[in-house]
Amino acid sequence: MENKKTNVMKLVPVMLCFFAMGFVDLVGIASNYAKDDLGLSDTMANILPSMVFVWFLIFSVPTGLLMNKIGRKRTVLLSLLITIVSLALPILGNNFYIMIIAFSLLGIGNALMQTSLNPLVASVMQGGNLASTLTFGQFIKAIASFMAPYIAMWGAMQSIPSLGLGWRVLFPIYMTIGVIATLCLGLTSIKEQPQEGKPSTFGQALGLLSNPIVLLCFIAIICHVGIDVGTNTTAPKILMERLGMSLNEAAFATSLYFFCRTIGCLTGSYILTRISNRAFLLFSVCLLGIAMVGLMVGHTKWILYGAICVLGYGNSNPFSLIFARALSAVPDKQNEVSGLMIMGLFGGTIFPLFMGLASDAIGQVGAVMIMSVGVVYMAAYAIKAG
């Protein structure tokens, strides 16, 4: 009983880190405001979220190897420090190059954090329900994602003489929370499992993709994150295109998506204690398919809002389910597998780039068609390996 209470107390600072992990989702609403401020095309604006997620391809596997050397907790602390720096830069100015550098650092910090924080949860849980706990962590992360558009909208509509940041007031607020998360985790003692055997090399870590389950999970993560980032950036544009809304009005779509993701994560952590992971994944993918149809054909406020709600709920739990499945496939190489799965967040670079090109060519329906490709794969994954 005492050990269980201790684990719960250690989960508190870890969950605060999940909140900091959610800072990465501010790139969707930020790219829309930056597009408006700087007069960018869809393709150019979508470079900003792409610059966040390209670093997952480069840093995720090396981070898994770094954890073997310095430990999971220290790796998370390093990621938080990089994140704090990234959030400080936009306070200095609002031009395309500052945003590129800031978003790149945010991506690097988040790549380190997502690779190391999920295995750190396994260290804290020590054999508990990992999928359910990771889902609850995603619920905490979704709160930060949900808050970001509202904070940006509030800043854009206020006159703040002391700061003069407008929508960029989002950055110092989240930077402060990042500092608090760093201090809380730094003061928490977490016992980590010692590394068994000889640490893997970079090539050996990549070689884990030869495991069919790991490979299928890796591609599924690419699709899940591509849909997530794609919705984050595209949902407001759909409302602006079809309903003639202003950016401040349409920004509500991003918050609505993350609100439903938040509800999905919260209820999912309970549902997963009652039904199998595979059954819940199949249900989630069915919701994604329904949402894509709604976004493709909807031209009224309530159909589009409904599709965004369904999409948010449906896309709230697949990450945890896929991640837990991959970790269980190679239990003696969890750090390396974690690095590979987080490398799959590179989907946040691939999807927005193609979505930007498609939407510039045929409108936002083109962006939805690109996301639908990811849904089709996730359906196949859920049937075969989920």
N, C-alpha and C positions, 0 to 999 in steps of 0.2 A: 504493500500500500504506500509506504514511504517512497519507494523507488518510483512508483507511478506519479506521485505528487511532485517529485523532483523533476521528472521528465516534462511534466506540464509546465513547471516554472521555467525550464530551459527553452520550451517552445515559444514563450512570449517574445523574447528578443529575436528569435528566428523568424517568427511571423511578422515582426516589425521590418525585418529584412525583405520579406515577401512584399510588403507594402512598397519598400524602396525599389524592388524589382519592377513594380508597376509603373515607375516613372517613364519607362521606355515607351509606353503607349501614348504619352503626350505628343509624340511625333506626328500622329495623324491630324489632330486639330491644329498643332503648330505649323504643319506644312500648309494647311489651308489658309491660315492667317498670313504666313510668310508669302504665299502666292498672291494674296490680295495686296499686301504691303509693297511687294517688289515687282508686281506685274509679270508673274511667271506663267508659262503654259502648263498644262497638266503634266506633260512629260518632264519638264524642268522641276516642277514642284514635287513630283514623285521621286526625284533623285534624293530629296532630303530623307524620307524614311528608308530609302534604299541604302543610304550611307550609314544608317544605324545598323542594318542587319547584314551588310556585307562582311562585317568583322566577325560574325559568328562562324563563317566559313574558315577564317584564318586562325582565330584564337581558341576555339572551343576544344579541339583535341589537345593542343599544347597545355591548356588549362587543366585538363584531366591528368596530364603527366605532372604538371606543377603541384597538384594536390598530393601526389604520391611523395613529393619532397618536403613541402612545407605544411601540409595538412589542409583540411577542408575549411576550418574556421579562419585561418590566416588568409586563405585565398578569398573568402567572402569579404574580409576586412579590406583587402587590397581593392576588390571590385567596388566597394563603397566609396573609397577615397577617390578613385577615378571618376565615379559617378558625380561626386560632389564638385569636382573641378569642371566637369562638363556642364553642370547646371549653373556654374558661376559665370561662364563665358558670355551667354546671351544678355546678361545684365549690363555688359560693357557696350553693347551696340546691336543694331538690327540690320545687318547686311548679309548677303548670301554666303560670303566666305566665313564669317563668324559662325553662322548656322551650320555650315558644312563641318567645320572643325568641332563644334559643340556636339553635333549629332554623331559624329564619328567617335568621339570620346565616350559619349553615352552608350553607343553600341559596344565599344570595347569593354567598358565597365559592366554592362549587362551580360555580355558573353561570359565573362569571368564569374559573374554572380549566378547566372542560371546554371552554369556547369557545376559549380561548387555547392550552391545552397541546397539543391535537391538531395545530393548524397549526405549533406550535413543533417538533413531531416532524418535520414536512415540511421545515422549515428545516435541521434537523440531518441528516436523511437525504440531502437534496440529490439526489433522483432515485432513491433506493433503493426497496425493496419496502415501500411505505407501509402497505398493508393488513396485511401480516405483522407489521410493527413495531408498529402500533396494536394488533393482537391480543396481542402480547407485553406491551404496556403494560396491556392489560386483564387479563392474567394477574397482573401485579404488583398492580394495583388489587384484584383478587379476593382476594389474600392478606390485605389489610387487612380486606376484607369478611368473610372466613372467620374471622379472629382475633377480631373484635368480640364475637360471642356467647360465645365461650369466656372472654374477659377479663371480660365482664359476669357470667357464671355464677360464675367464680372469686371475683370481688368480692362477689357476693351470698351466697356460702357461707362467706366468711372474716370474722373479726373483725379489723378493722384500726384499732386505737386511734389511731394517728398521723394517720389521714385521716378515718375515720368516714364513708366515702363509699358503702360497699357496692358495688352494681353500677356506680355512677357513677365508680368508679376508672378505668373505661374512658376518661374524658375527659382527665385529666391525662397518662395514658400516651400517648394519641394527640396531645395538644397538644405534648408534648416532641418527638415524631417530626416534627411539623409545623415546629417551630423548626429542627430539623436540616436538613430539606428546603429551607427558606428560605435558610439560610446556604450550603448546597452550591450551589444554583442561582445565588445572588447572586455567588458567586466564580467561576462558569463563564462563559467568553466564548463567545457564540454569534452567528455572523454571520447576519443576517436579510436576506431579499430586500427591496430597496427598493420602496416603493409606486409602482406605475406608473399614470400618469394621475391624473385628479381623483378624490379619495376619494368613495365612495358616500354618499348621504344615507340617512336612516332609511327613507324611502319607497322609494328605489331598492333597498335591501337586501330589504325585504319583497316588492318587485316580482319578485324572483328566484323566488318561489313560482309565478309564471306559467309557469316552465319545468316541463313535465310530470314529468321525472325528479326534479327537486328537490322538487316537491310530493309525489310518491309516497314518496320517501325520508323526508320530514318526517313524514308520517302513520305510516310504518313505525317510525320512532324513537319516536313517541308510544306505539304498541302495545308495542314491545319493552320500554321503560322501565316502562310500566304493569304488564306481566307480572312484571318483575323486582321492583319495589317491592311489588306485590301478593303475590308469593310470599314475600318477605322478612317481611311482616307477617302473612300468613294461614297459612303452613305450620305454625307452632307451635299456632295456634288449632284447626286441623283435628285435630292429634294430641290436643289437650286435649278436644275435643268428642267424638271417636269412640273414643279409647282411654283416656280418663280420666286422662291424665298431668298432673302438676303443671307450672307454668311453667318451673321450672329443668330438668325432664326434657325438656319439649317444645322448649326453646330449641335443643336439638341439631338440630332440623329446619333451622333457619336456617344453622347451620354446615355441615350436610350439603349443603344447596343451594349454598352458596358454595364448598365444597370441590370439588364437581363442576364448578362454573363455573371454578374455578382450573385443574382438570385439562383442561377443555375449551379454555380460552385457551392453555394451554401446548402441547397437542397441535395446536390449530388453527393456531398460528403456523408449525408444520412442515407440516401438511396443505396449507395455502394455497400452499406453494411447489411442490406436486405436482398439485393439481387446480384447476379454475376456481372463482372466487368464487361464481358462480351455482349450481354443483353442490353446493358445501358449504352454501350458504344453504338450498337445497331440502332437503338432508339434515337440517339443524338444525330446520327448521320441521316436518318429519315427526316428529321427536322431541318437539317441543312438543305436537303433537296427541295423541301416545300418552300423554304425561304428564297432559294435561288429563282424558283418559278415566280414568286411574288415580286421580287425585285426586277425581274425581266419584263413582266407584263403590266405591273401596277402603275396606274397614273392618277390615283387618288391618295389623299393624305393617309387614310386609315389602312388601305392595303399596304402601302409602303411602310408605315409605322409597324403594322402587324408583322410584315416580313422581317423587318429589322429586329423586332422582339424575338421572333422564332429563331432567327439566325444567332442572336446573342445567347439564347438558352442552349441551342444545339451545339454551339462551338465552345461551351464553357468547360466541358469535362474531358474531351478527347485527349488533350495534352497529358493530363495525369494518367489516364488509362494506358496510353501508348508508352509513356515513359516508364511506368511501373512494369509493363509487359517486357520492355527491353531490358530493364535491370534484372528481371527474373530469368531471362534467357541465358545470361552469363554472370551468375552471382559472384564469382571470384574476380571479376574485372569491372566492378561497378563504376569506379572513377573513369576508366577509359570509355565505357559504354555511355556514361553521362556526357562526356565530351562529344562523342559522336552524335548523340541525340540533340544536343544544343547546337551543334554544327548545322543541324537541319533547320534551325531558325533562319538560315540563309534564304529560306523561302520568302521571308519578309523583304528580301531584295529582288528576287526573281519575279514574283507576282506583280508588285506595283509597277515595275518597269514595263512589263507587257500590258498591264492594265492601262497605263498612261498612253501607250502607243495606240491601243485599241479604242480608248475613249476619244482621243484626238481625231481618230479616223471615222468612227461611226457613232460617237456619243457614249454615254455611260452604260448602255446596254452591252457594249463591247467589253467593258471592264467586268460586268457580271458574268459574261460568257467565259472569261478567263478563270474567274473564281469557280465556276461550275465544273471545270476540268478537275480541280482539286477535290471537289465533292465526289465526283465519279470514282476517283482513286480511293478516297477514304471509304466509300461504300464497298469496294472490292477488298480493301484491307480488313474491314470489319467482318466480312463474310469468311475470309480465308484465315486470318491470323489473330483477330481481335479476341 
